Amino acid sequence: MNRFLVRVLFVFMICLSSSLTLVSCKAKAKVVKENKSEDTNRMTAERIIKKHYNNSNEFSTLYIKSNVKYSDEKQSQNVTAEIKIKKNEQILVSIRFLGITMAKALITPTMVSYYEKIGGTYFEGDFSSLSQWLGTDLDFFKVQNMLIGQAMDDLTKGNYQDSLVEQSYRLEEISKNDVKKYFFFDTGKFLLNKQEIAQITQNRKMDVSYSDFKMYNDSSFPSSIFITAEQDKGKTEINMTYNAITLNEELSFPYNVPNGYKRILIK
């Protein structure tokens, strides 16, 4: 159970399970521009991105109560997760098993902290230490975006090729490095269906799929998030079902590491 809780917390903190490490780079090019000689009604990358961001996703605070099912090659577990978000400022995740809080994580733009009860350990650091350890460029906003059903990357700053794949608009990041990124949107409301990250030479891949978006105060949020991470050592799956979502209520973010816990270092 100890390793399981730590892995679940890492999913919230770093957007992928601890079994997957990807090498990422920041996009510097601008969005692919429309070709004026083409059909002006065609959905280009620029238009898809614009329509996607036209979907309202405004809130000051967000409370989510979720069931989480974790499975890998060796085990399967079910827990509940309480997620509190103060937009662009902090995220508090509480993991409970049989109604008992077993672990907590507090995430801010400058710090990542978590503790777990069974092993009596805690971690405090910034995203640079986690990024260096896992080999992927991480930040607070990517975690926040993943939880609310938005693309982890800022699509307005990338360079993308558009296509229509299985009745979804797909954007493929144009990059010369080993990492491939894909973003899929429904053709009606341009909500995010799925985002994929793959490191080809290392045979590593992560998919984050979203389903059953619902409206809350004119903003759309997913009801289900399904994360799959694959590599040579096996496959990890995490299925999150949002049972309750409330917006713009006053929330508290209590977080204190219990006395006597041992600090762990990530090298």
N, C-alpha and C positions, 0 to 999 in steps of 0.2 A: 504493500500500500504506500510506503514511503516514496519509492521511485515513481509510482503512478501519480501521486499528488504533485511532485516536483515537475513531472512532464506536463501535466495539465496546466500548471501555473506558467510554465515556459511558453505554452501555446498562446496564452493571453499576452504575455510580455513580449514575445519576439515573433509572433505571427506564424510560427511553424513549430513542429515538435522537436525535441532535443535530439532526435535521431537523424534529423536532416540538416545539412549545412550547405548553403549555397553561396557562391561568390557573386556579388552584385556590384554595379557601378551606377553612378548618377548620370541621368540623361542630360545632355547639354544642348542638343539640337532642338529646334522648334518643331511644332506639329507639322505634319505633311500638309502642304497647301493644296487647295483645289486646282485642278487643271481646267482652265476656262474653256478649253476646246471640247471637254467632255459634256455629257448630259448634265444639265444643271439640276435635275431632280435626283441624281444619284447620291446615295449616302456616302460621302467621303469621310475620312477619319476626322477631319475638322468638324463636320456637321454632327457626327455621332457623339463626339466629346461634348460639344455645345449642348445638344439635347439631353445628354446624360446629366450634366450639371444643372440643367434647368429644373430637374426634380428637386423639390424642396426637402431639405434635411436639416432644418433649423431647430435648435434647442439650446437651453442654457444648462440644464441638467437632464440626465437620463438614468432611469433605474430599470434594470433587467433582472428577472428571475428566470433561471434556465436549468434544464436537466442536461447533463453531460454524460455521454457514453463513450468510453475509451476502449480501444482494443488494439492489440498488436499480435505478434506471432505467439506470445506466451500467455497473455492474460486478457481479460475483459472486465471492466469495472464501470459502475454507475455512481455518479455523485450529483449534487446540486451545486449551482454556482449563483451567487448574488453579485451583480456587476453594477457599480455606481460610477457614472461619468460626469464630471464637471468639464464641459466642453473646452478643449485645448489647454486644460490646466492639470487635471488629475483623474486617474482611474483607480478604483479600489475593487479588487476581486476577492471574494470570500468563498472558499471551497468547503462544502459540508458533506459529511458521510453519516447517514442515519441521524440527521438533525444536529450533529455536533460539528462545530467549526474546527477543521483539521489544518487549514492553511490559509494564509492571506498574502496578497500582493498589492503593493501601492506603487503606481507608476505615474511619474510626472515627466515633463519635457527634459529635466536634468538628472533624474534619479530613478533607479529601479530598486525596489526593496521587496523581500518576501521572507516569510518564516513558515516552518511546518512543525507540527507538534510531535509527531511520532519520533523523529530523529532528534528533536530539540535543536534544530539548526536555523540559521538565518543568513541572508545575503543582503548587502547594501553596496551599490555601485552605480555607475552611469551606463548609458547605452554603448559607449565606446569599448568598455571592457567586455560586454556581452557580444558586441559586433566582432571584436577581435577573436574571441573564443570560438564563435560559431562561423566566422568567415562570411558574414552577410551584413550589409549596411542597414542598420536598424534605427528607428526613432519612435518617439511617442505617437506621432501622428499616423504612422503606418499601423500601429496597434489599434488606435481609435478607429481608423477607417475600416479595418477588417471587421471589427465588432459591429459596426453600424451599416455594413453592406455597401461600402464604397471602395473604389480601387485603392490599393495600398499606395501606389504612386500618384503623383500629381500629373494627370494626363495632359494638362495644358503645357507641360514642359518637356514632353517626350516627342519622339519621332516614330510614327506608326504607319503601317500599311493596313488598309481596310479590306475586308472580304466578307462574304456571306457564307456561313458554315452551319449546316443543320438548323436552318431557320433562325439563326442568331447572327447579329453583326459581330464580327471579330476584329479586334485590333491587335496586330503583331508588332512588338517593338523592334525597330530596325537597329541592330547593334552588331558590332564586329567582335564582341567578346563571346565567351562560351555560354553565357546565360541567355535563355530564351524566355520572353514574357508574352502572355496572351491574355486579353480581356474580352469577355463575351457579354453582349447586351441583348435583351429582348427587343424585338422589332416594333413593339407597340409603345411602351413607355420609356424605353431605353434604360431600364433598371439593370443592374449588374447581375448576370446569371452565374458567372464563374470567372475566376482569375487563376492562371497557371504560371508557375515558375519552374524551369527545368535547366539543369546543368548537364549538357549532353555528354561530355567526355567522362563525367563521373557517374553517369547513369542515375541521377537523382532528380526527383520531381515532386512538386507539391501542387495540389489542386485545392482551391477553396470555392465551394459551390453554395449558392443562395437560392432559397425558394420561399414561396408564399409571402410576398411582401404585403404589408398591411399599412393602412393610413392611421397616423396618430397626430392630431392637430395639424392636418394638411402636410405632414411629412411621412415619407415612406421608410419602413424598416423591415428587414427580413424576419420571418418567424423561425427559420431553420438555417443553420450553417453546418456544412459537412466538409471536414478537412481530411485530406488523404496525403500522406507523405510516403514516398517509395524510394528505396535505394537497395543496393545489393544485399544488405543485411536483413531486409524484410520490409514489411508494410505496416504503417501506423494509421489508424482511423480515429477521428474524433467527431462525434455527432452532437451538436448543440441545438436544443429546442427551446426557443424563448416562450415561456409560459405566460409572462406578464411584462408589460412595458408601460412605464409612466414617464411623462415629460414635465420639465419645468417646475418640479416640486423642490422644496428646500431639503437638501440631503446633508447628512453628516458623513465624515470620512475618518472614522476612528481607526488608528493603526498604532500599535505599540508592541515592540518585540518583548515577549515575556522575559523576566529575569532568569539568568542561568543558561540561556541558549548560547550555543557555540556558533561563532561567525565562520562562514566558509568563504574561501577565495576562489575566484575563477581565473585560471592562468592559461 
